[in-house]
């Protein structure tokens, strides 16, 4: 029986899973990244954990990792959350250590593939996956295939401009969707409101710990007007961003995942309303906007989907 390995590399934690071809997760290991250790030590721990899961019938390993990266060459190019990973040949290093084919792609693309094969993307050929969390990323599938674009740069849905002179984004542009609707952006607006002396319960809560998007939503649900405006503005901007993507791509389905989507139907309702109001040239009744089904396992299932698709293409 064929088995596949999946590796999900994040700045905080790394997960390794062993799957059957049908998507059944047999075993997994999770360990902290501790990015400050550098590439070599992290690579050694990755290999050690993979070897614990690898069986004689293991066919391939798929990897999802934050970019920028070169998916064809299997090289990671200085990702912000993995300092010191400058032009590291991860594919080559792991193939040498494991003696099986290894495939690498951007974690947003692999998550998109995971939902396509095993989650909320089943049954369609054209979809967009958007993760709304610390940042905002995405993957695009057209006619059953991931859209990579030049130098693997397609799908950067979080860096479309929503407000030309809006807040500065980490990418260097102003007014990006990520700078307006991500968890980081929501928390930043809340901290600014506290510094301005605005009347909000968050002032007291901030003394007990760091302000997060989840805390802002909790305050809004308790009747805090400042938090309500921050939260609702962010969802409105998210709706505009999703509407822009639908207008350009006209997919059959848009899947929303990530930490902000724990608010579930509340976010979906706002996004769907804004899309209905703003999208004029695409038959919006033909575009489904749904929640991710894979949740926190999307990274592993995405890496599995990558390995499956690449082996089938051989």
C-alpha angles and dihedrals in degrees: 000000000000120000131190132204124219128197124193113190118195134166091249105031142009124214129196123190138182116214141181115235090258091062099261109149108223101176141347143188127206124191136164117268097218088192093192088074090074133231101294097054092044090048090052091053092046091052092046092053094043091052089055089058100035117106131190091259095053108132105187148337124239122198132198115193137161114265167263092096143136107242095189095052094034093232126142114218115207103300112197094232094051107053114198094026092118113161092332114176096224096162093051093044094051094044089053092050098042106028094223131104113275126201127193134194141156111286092237090055093048091048088053090051091047092055090044094056104028110013143034094333097068115126101024133089100204123049146142122220117200125187115202109192134104084340133004120252137158152186130217127209117195118185091345097310133101113249106230103172124188113342091352091293101130120113099041090144093156092065100059110118113250100166114025094213096029128130119313114265126214088246090064097253125109127240099013119165088246091056090053109035110023123105088253092053093049091051091047092053089050093051090049090052091052092049090050089055095244118168104260137135086229089079090069094038092052089064089064096051147313121328114243136179088253090056091049091054091048090052091048091052088053091057101266105155097200091052091046091056093046092049096043093045090054092051090048091054090047089054091051090050093049090047091053091052092048091050091053101039105022093207125185091236141016115202120200121201140154135083097304089058090068082088084067119176093021090063093041092052093053094044092048092049094050091046091051090050097047110029108084108159102046121073093247093188086068094054117081119207109199144161124261112262099201098061114179092355092063092100094057095042089048093054089048091051090051092053092047095050094046094049091048090051092056 
